Amino acid sequence: MFVPNATTAVNAVLRSLKLRVGDELLTTCHDYNACRNALVQRAREARAKVVVAPVPFPIRNPAEAIDAILRSLTSERSSP
């Protein structure tokens, strides 16, 4: 085992990201609350934002979930 739990793992990944002002962290409405809290905190620190994809439940097929997530994506900014 590399980490003791999912929240620790999410925090490790979030801390490794070099976020810039205005960057977005994408999650779904089905995420684990402690992990969502970690996203929100990291976004605050970086002046980024959390985007929540409203994935329906129950879903009729996998494409329904994928479409919901893709609709929540914003255009990629050009790199500096």
Stockholm file with secondary structure:
# STOCKHOLM 1.0

chainA/1-80         MFVPNATTAVNAVLRSLKLRVGDELLTTCHDYNACRNALVQRAREARAKVVVAPVPFPIRNPAEAIDAILRSLTSERSSP
#=GR chainA/1-80 SS CCSSSHHHHHHHHHHHCCCCTTCEEEEETTSCHHHHHHHHHHHHHHTCEEEEECCCSSCSSHHHHHHHHHHTCCCCCCCC
#=GC SS_cons        CCSSSHHHHHHHHHHHCCCCTTCEEEEETTSCHHHHHHHHHHHHHHTCEEEEECCCSSCSSHHHHHHHHHHTCCCCCCCC
//
